Amino acid sequence: MLPYKSLIQVDRKSSVTLYIQVCNRFISLITNGTLRPSDLLPSSRILAGLVGINRHTVRLAYDELISQGWAESIERKGIFVLSRLPELSNAKLPDSGKNKNSDGAFIWTNKFEHAPPSENLQRTGLAIDDGFPDVRLAPVDQLMREYRSISRKFYGRNFLKYGSSQGSEHLRASINNYLSNTRGLVVPVENILITKGSQMGIYLAARLLLDPSDYIAVGISNYRTADTTFRHVGANLLRIPMDENGMDIDYLESVLQHKKIKAVYIIPHHHCPTTVTMSVERRLKLLNLAKEYRFAIIEDDYDFDFHYDNKPYLPLASIDHNQNVIYIGSITKTFAPAMRIGFLVAPSAFIQAASALRELIDRQGDTLLEEAFAVMFDNGEMDRHFRKSLKIYKQRRNLFCQILKTDFGQQIQFKIPEGGLAVWSNFDESIDLAKMSADALKKGLYIGDGSFNQNESFVTNAMRMGFASLDEKEMVRALDILKGIFR
C-alpha cells in the first residue's frame, strides 16, 4: 500500500473543507501517475486512521471522487480508481532550457527572448526611476469617490455591461475638450480611441501600419519598447541621427530619396531617452515630407503636460492639415502608472480599424474608470492636479539638478531638461553602471544600469534619472547613497 499518511495531508486552518482537500489530493495522485486505473483505494477506516480524520469525512471524499468521475465503487470489493481512465505517465518532461522550446511540453517560439519584462517597481522602496510621476500627488481619493458614485447610480449599472471598444464616449468628449484647450488639437470625438496607456496605442498603430519587411524610421536613441513593438510586427528599423534639436530631418530626407518607408516614430516633445525637444523648423519639414512621401507619423506625446521653462510647442498633430499624424497620449504618465488610461487620435477610418483590433486583444477598457476620469476632467480636478504637479515637479527638477551639479560634477554630465520627469545623465566612462546599480540596491536604493536605453546603434554610459517621484528628503537620501558609492 502507498504511504498515504504522507501523501494525504490536510490543513485544518484552510477555508477548503477537509473532504474536498482529501478528494483533491487523490485527484493529484491520479493525474501524476502515482495511482493508476483500477487501483484499489484504502478503506475509509484505514485512511481515516492514517490521516487523522473522521471516517465520515473519508466517505464524503470518496463520494466526491465518484461523482466527478475519478473513482468507482464495486460492491463487496471497495473503491477503485476508475478503470476507464487513460493511464497517465509520471515521467518528468525534459528540461527545456532557455532556448530549446521545442524540447518542452509543446513547441513554441520565444519572440521576446531579448525583451525581458520590465522591473516591478511596486516592490521597491527608495528609487531613482526612469521618470515616473509621484503617485502620492494623484487625487486618487477623488477618482475613487467618482467611481463609487457612478456605480451606485441607476444608470451606472449599464457601465458594467459590454461597451464600446473605442472607449467611453463621455471620456472621449472630455479628452477632446482637454486636447483642444491645451494643445489646440481639434478633432471629432469619432477620431479618438481610449487605450490602456500609450503602449497600447503604439502597438495598435504598428499592427495596422506595418507589414513584415516594411521600414519605419526611428531615432538612433529611442524608446526601447517601441522598437520591440515594431520588430514584433516584422518591420525593419531605420535609425535616424538625433541631436539637441531632435531627429535629423535632413538626414531622413536623404534616406527617403532611395528608401520607401511606411512610418516615422517620434517623441518630439521630450524625446525618450534623451529628453531633447524637436525644433519647430524640423517639425514643419517632417510634416511636409510626410505629405510628399505619404508616410504616417506616429507622434508619442506621453508627457506633454510637464513643461517648465516656457510654453510647450504644439504637437505635430495640431498643425497637421493632411492627416498624416497618429497622435498618442497618456494619462498614465501624468496621474499614476497603474491607472491604464491613454488615447489615440487619428482619422476616423483608422480609429475604427484600431478599435476592431483592440477587441481581439482586450475587449474594452474599464468603462466605470473611464467615466470617473471623464468627471474629473469635467469638474476641473484633472486640471488642478496638472497645475499642482507641474509646480512641484519643477521644484524637484531644480533641486535634483542642483545636487547633481554640486556633488556629481566630476561623475555626471547633463543638461537641465525643459520638461519631462527625468534628467538624461551621461556618466564618466570610469563608472560601471551595472556595478553601481547592484551596489546601490544593497544599500536600499533602486537605480537602473542604463541598459534599457541602449540598442544596436546606441551604446552609451548614460541613463535617465527620474526626479519626479522623489520628495525633497527622499531625493537627498537617494543621492547621498549614490555619492557614497562613488566615493
FENFENWO-V327201 format. One record per residue. N is the residue number from 1. PSI is psi in whole degrees, -180 to 180 (* if undefined). OMEGA is omega in degrees with one decimal (* if undefined). NEAR is the number of other ideal C-beta (glycine too) atoms within 8 Angstrom. Layout:
# FENFENWO-V327201
N_PSI_OMEGA_NEAR / N_PSI_OMEGA_NEAR
This chain:
# FENFENWO-V327201
1_144_179.6_4 / 2_155_179.5_7 / 3_73_-174.2_6 / 4_-22_-179.7_11 / 5_-35_178.2_7 / 6_-27_-177.4_5 / 7_-34_-178.9_10 / 8_100_178.4_11 / 9_144_-177.0_7 / 10_155_177.6_11 / 11_107_-175.9_7 / 12_-14_178.5_5 / 13_-7_-177.7_3 / 14_151_176.0_7 / 15_-14_178.0_2 / 16_130_-177.1_7 / 17_155_-173.6_5 / 18_-42_-176.1_9 / 19_-32_176.7_11 / 20_-36_175.4_10 / 21_-45_179.7_12 / 22_-44_178.8_16 / 23_-47_-178.2_12 / 24_-35_179.8_9 / 25_-39_176.7_11 / 26_-40_178.2_15 / 27_-41_177.6_11 / 28_-40_179.6_8 / 29_-33_178.5_11 / 30_-46_-175.4_12 / 31_-24_177.4_7 / 32_3_173.9_8 / 33_-1_178.8_10 / 34_-43_173.7_8 / 35_136_-176.0_10 / 36_162_177.7_7 / 37_136_178.9_10 / 38_1_175.4_7 / 39_140_179.2_8 / 40_134_176.3_8 / 41_152_-178.9_12 / 42_153_178.5_8 / 43_161_-179.0_6 / 44_-36_-179.7_9 / 45_-47_-178.4_7 / 46_-46_-177.6_8 / 47_-38_178.7_14 / 48_-41_179.0_13 / 49_-40_-179.0_7 / 50_-42_-175.0_10 / 51_-25_-179.7_13 / 52_39_178.0_6 / 53_173_-178.3_9 / 54_147_179.3_6 / 55_-34_178.7_8 / 56_-36_177.9_6 / 57_-41_178.2_12 / 58_-42_179.2_15 / 59_-42_178.0_9 / 60_-40_178.8_9 / 61_-43_179.2_13 / 62_-40_177.2_13 / 63_-40_179.9_8 / 64_-41_176.8_11 / 65_-42_-179.5_13 / 66_-43_-177.5_12 / 67_-30_179.2_6 / 68_-9_177.7_8 / 69_19_178.5_5 / 70_-21_-174.8_11 / 71_168_178.0_12 / 72_149_178.9_9 / 73_125_177.8_9 / 74_120_-173.3_8 / 75_134_177.5_4 / 76_6_178.4_3 / 77_-39_178.4_6 / 78_-163_-178.9_8 / 79_128_-177.4_11 / 80_152_167.0_14 / 81_137_-175.5_14 / 82_126_-174.8_10 / 83_-25_-176.4_8 / 84_-4_179.8_4 / 85_140_173.7_10 / 86_142_-178.4_4 / 87_129_-178.1_7 / 88_140_-180.0_9 / 89_143_175.2_5 / 90_15_177.8_7 / 91_140_-179.4_5 / 92_145_176.0_4 / 93_152_177.4_7 / 94_150_177.3_6 / 95_120_-173.8_5 / 96_-25_-177.0_8 / 97_-177_-175.1_6 / 98_-40_-170.8_4 / 99_16_-177.6_6 / 100_58_-174.4_8 / 101_-26_179.9_10 / 102_-13_179.3_5 / 103_-5_-176.4_8 / 104_-157_-176.5_11 / 105_-28_176.7_3 / 106_165_-175.0_4 / 107_129_177.6_5 / 108_165_-179.5_6 / 109_125_178.8_4 / 110_100_-180.0_7 / 111_-1_-176.1_5 / 112_27_-177.9_8 / 113_-35_-177.9_7 / 114_18_178.3_4 / 115_74_-178.1_6 / 116_154_178.6_4 / 117_152_-179.4_2 / 118_160_177.7_3 / 119_138_176.9_6 / 120_95_-176.1_6 / 121_-5_174.3_9 / 122_-18_-178.3_4 / 123_-10_-174.1_4 / 124_155_174.8_9 / 125_-100_178.5_5 / 126_128_-174.3_10 / 127_135_163.7_13 / 128_98_-170.8_12 / 129_-167_-175.5_10 / 130_-6_-178.1_8 / 131_66_-177.7_10 / 132_157_179.9_11 / 133_162_175.2_14 / 134_109_-175.1_12 / 135_-18_179.7_10 / 136_-20_179.3_4 / 137_-19_-175.7_9 / 138_134_178.9_12 / 139_64_-176.4_9 / 140_-37_-179.7_8 / 141_-43_178.6_6 / 142_-40_179.1_9 / 143_-46_-179.4_13 / 144_-32_176.6_9 / 145_-44_177.4_8 / 146_-39_178.8_12 / 147_-49_-179.7_11 / 148_-40_-178.5_8 / 149_-45_-179.9_9 / 150_-41_-177.1_13 / 151_-25_-177.7_11 / 152_-17_-178.2_6 / 153_155_-174.6_7 / 154_-35_-179.9_4 / 155_-16_-177.8_6 / 156_-27_-179.8_13 / 157_-26_178.0_8 / 158_-28_-178.8_6 / 159_-7_175.9_13 / 160_-7_177.4_8 / 161_173_173.0_6 / 162_136_179.7_4 / 163_-157_-177.7_8 / 164_135_175.4_8 / 165_-14_177.3_10 / 166_-14_178.2_9 / 167_168_180.0_15 / 168_127_178.2_14 / 169_-34_177.9_8 / 170_-46_-179.8_9 / 171_-38_178.1_15 / 172_-39_177.1_14 / 173_-39_179.8_10 / 174_-43_178.4_12 / 175_-36_176.6_12 / 176_-45_178.4_12 / 177_-40_178.9_9 / 178_-44_178.8_10 / 179_-37_179.0_13 / 180_-42_-176.5_10 / 181_-34_-173.8_6 / 182_-28_-173.1_7 / 183_-5_-175.7_11 / 184_23_-178.6_6 / 185_105_-176.1_12 / 186_114_179.6_5 / 187_160_173.3_9 / 188_154_178.0_6 / 189_-30_-179.6_9 / 190_-15_-178.7_6 / 191_12_-177.8_10 / 192_133_174.7_15 / 193_128_175.8_15 / 194_131_-179.2_14 / 195_172_173.0_16 / 196_77_-179.0_9 / 197_169_-176.8_11 / 198_-29_-177.9_14 / 199_-38_176.6_10 / 200_-38_177.7_13 / 201_-43_178.0_15 / 202_-44_-178.8_15 / 203_-47_-179.4_9 / 204_-44_179.6_14 / 205_-42_-179.3_16 / 206_-45_-178.3_15 / 207_-36_-177.3_9 / 208_-33_-175.4_10 / 209_-39_-163.7_12 / 210_129_171.1_13 / 211_162_178.1_8 / 212_135_179.1_6 / 213_-2_171.9_6 / 214_158_178.7_13 / 215_137_172.2_11 / 216_133_179.6_17 / 217_132_177.9_11 / 218_165_178.1_13 / 219_154_173.3_12 / 220_-45_166.6_9 / 221_138_-174.7_10 / 222_163_175.3_12 / 223_115_-169.7_9 / 224_-39_-177.6_9 / 225_-32_174.7_9 / 226_-45_176.4_12 / 227_-45_-179.4_12 / 228_-40_179.4_10 / 229_-45_-178.6_12 / 230_-39_176.9_14 / 231_-36_-178.5_9 / 232_-35_179.9_9 / 233_4_174.0_11 / 234_7_-177.4_9 / 235_157_173.7_15 / 236_136_-180.0_7 / 237_128_171.1_10 / 238_114_-177.0_11 / 239_126_179.1_9 / 240_133_-178.8_13 / 241_152_177.2_9 / 242_148_171.8_12 / 243_-163_-175.6_7 / 244_-12_177.9_3 / 245_15_177.5_8 / 246_-155_-177.8_12 / 247_139_179.9_14 / 248_97_-174.8_10 / 249_-28_174.9_10 / 250_-42_176.6_7 / 251_-42_178.4_9 / 252_-42_-179.7_14 / 253_-40_179.1_10 / 254_-35_177.5_7 / 255_-40_-177.4_12 / 256_-23_-177.9_11 / 257_-18_178.6_6 / 258_5_-179.6_4 / 259_129_177.6_8 / 260_127_177.9_6 / 261_152_-179.9_14 / 262_-27_-174.7_12 / 263_160_170.4_14 / 264_129_175.7_15 / 265_124_-179.7_13 / 266_154_170.6_15 / 267_80_-168.2_13 / 268_-24_-172.9_14 / 269_-59_174.2_14 / 270_91_-173.5_14 / 271_141_176.6_16 / 272_119_18.1_11 / 273_-11_-162.9_12 / 274_-10_177.7_8 / 275_4_-178.3_15 / 276_155_-179.3_12 / 277_133_179.9_13 / 278_136_-178.8_13 / 279_159_179.3_8 / 280_-43_-178.8_6 / 281_-44_-179.3_6 / 282_-34_177.7_13 / 283_-47_-178.8_13 / 284_-41_179.3_9 / 285_-39_178.6_11 / 286_-42_178.4_15 / 287_-41_178.2_15 / 288_-41_178.9_8 / 289_-39_179.3_13 / 290_-40_178.9_16 / 291_-43_-177.0_9 / 292_-44_-174.2_6 / 293_0_174.4_9 / 294_54_171.7_5 / 295_161_179.1_11 / 296_149_172.3_12 / 297_117_173.1_15 / 298_106_-177.6_14 / 299_110_179.7_14 / 300_108_-175.3_13 / 301_60_-167.6_13 / 302_-22_-177.5_11 / 303_46_-179.1_13 / 304_-36_-171.0_12 / 305_-14_-175.9_9 / 306_88_176.7_14 / 307_127_-163.3_12 / 308_-40_-165.6_9 / 309_-18_177.3_5 / 310_179_178.8_5 / 311_136_-178.9_3 / 312_151_173.6_8 / 313_147_173.4_9 / 314_146_176.3_8 / 315_159_174.9_15 / 316_-36_-178.9_14 / 317_-28_-178.1_12 / 318_-22_-178.0_9 / 319_14_179.1_10 / 320_113_-178.1_12 / 321_8_-179.3_4 / 322_2_178.9_7 / 323_42_174.9_7 / 324_-15_-170.4_10 / 325_131_168.5_14 / 326_114_-170.6_13 / 327_127_-177.0_13 / 328_129_178.6_18 / 329_173_-174.1_13 / 330_135_168.2_13 / 331_-23_178.5_11 / 332_-47_-175.2_13 / 333_-16_-178.5_12 / 334_-12_-177.7_12 / 335_-73_177.6_11 / 336_135_-174.7_9 / 337_-34_-176.6_8 / 338_-17_176.8_5 / 339_94_-169.3_11 / 340_83_177.1_9 / 341_122_174.8_17 / 342_-175_179.9_17 / 343_151_177.6_16 / 344_128_-179.5_15 / 345_126_-176.8_14 / 346_173_174.5_13 / 347_149_-171.2_7 / 348_-38_179.8_8 / 349_-39_177.8_6 / 350_-41_179.5_10 / 351_-40_179.1_15 / 352_-42_178.3_8 / 353_-41_179.1_9 / 354_-36_178.4_14 / 355_-41_178.4_12 / 356_-41_177.9_9 / 357_-41_-179.5_11 / 358_-35_179.4_14 / 359_-28_-177.6_10 / 360_-26_-176.8_5 / 361_-21_-177.6_5 / 362_99_-169.3_8 / 363_-42_179.0_5 / 364_171_176.7_11 / 365_-170_176.4_13 / 366_98_-174.3_5 / 367_-39_178.3_11 / 368_-44_179.1_12 / 369_-41_179.0_11 / 370_-42_177.3_15 / 371_-40_179.1_15 / 372_-42_176.8_13 / 373_-38_178.6_14 / 374_-43_177.4_13 / 375_-39_179.8_10 / 376_-36_174.3_13 / 377_-44_-174.4_14 / 378_-38_-177.3_7 / 379_5_175.5_6 / 380_-1_-177.2_6 / 381_-39_179.4_10 / 382_-41_178.8_11 / 383_-42_177.5_8 / 384_-40_178.2_9 / 385_-45_-180.0_13 / 386_-45_-177.3_10 / 387_-41_177.9_8 / 388_-46_-179.0_9 / 389_-40_-179.9_14 / 390_-44_179.3_11 / 391_-45_-179.0_8 / 392_-44_-178.1_10 / 393_-33_176.7_14 / 394_-43_177.5_9 / 395_-42_-179.8_8 / 396_-40_176.4_14 / 397_-46_-177.8_14 / 398_-44_179.5_8 / 399_-44_-178.8_11 / 400_-47_-178.4_14 / 401_-34_178.1_12 / 402_-42_178.3_8 / 403_-43_178.1_12 / 404_-42_-178.5_15 / 405_-42_-175.4_8 / 406_-46_-170.2_7 / 407_-15_-174.7_8 / 408_25_-176.8_13 / 409_-30_-179.6_8 / 410_-19_-175.0_4 / 411_-30_-172.2_8 / 412_128_173.9_10 / 413_139_-176.8_4 / 414_164_169.5_10 / 415_140_179.4_4 / 416_120_-177.8_7 / 417_142_178.1_11 / 418_-23_-179.6_11 / 419_-170_-178.6_13 / 420_-172_-173.4_10 / 421_15_-177.7_13 / 422_160_176.2_14 / 423_127_175.0_14 / 424_114_-168.4_14 / 425_120_177.5_12 / 426_118_-176.7_9 / 427_149_175.3_12 / 428_142_-175.8_8 / 429_-20_179.8_5 / 430_-12_-177.2_3 / 431_123_176.5_10 / 432_106_-174.2_5 / 433_-33_178.2_13 / 434_-42_178.8_8 / 435_-41_177.8_7 / 436_-45_-179.8_14 / 437_-44_-179.7_11 / 438_-42_179.6_9 / 439_-38_179.8_9 / 440_-40_-179.0_13 / 441_-36_177.8_10 / 442_-26_-179.4_6 / 443_10_174.9_9 / 444_14_-179.8_7 / 445_124_172.7_12 / 446_129_171.7_12 / 447_141_-178.1_14 / 448_178_179.6_13 / 449_10_176.8_10 / 450_-10_-174.3_12 / 451_-29_-177.7_8 / 452_-29_-175.8_8 / 453_-3_-175.7_12 / 454_155_174.2_8 / 455_-172_-175.1_9 / 456_-19_-178.7_3 / 457_-8_-172.7_5 / 458_100_178.2_11 / 459_116_-176.6_4 / 460_154_179.2_8 / 461_67_-174.2_9 / 462_166_176.9_10 / 463_164_171.4_14 / 464_131_176.6_14 / 465_107_-177.8_11 / 466_136_179.9_14 / 467_-19_-168.2_17 / 468_-33_-174.4_14 / 469_-1_-178.7_11 / 470_129_170.7_14 / 471_179_-171.7_7 / 472_-46_-178.5_8 / 473_-42_179.5_6 / 474_-40_-179.6_9 / 475_-46_179.4_14 / 476_-43_-179.2_9 / 477_-44_-178.6_9 / 478_-45_-178.5_14 / 479_-26_172.8_13 / 480_-42_177.3_8 / 481_-45_-179.5_13 / 482_-41_178.8_14 / 483_-39_177.7_10 / 484_-36_178.2_8 / 485_-42_179.6_10 / 486_-34_178.3_9 / 487_*_*_4
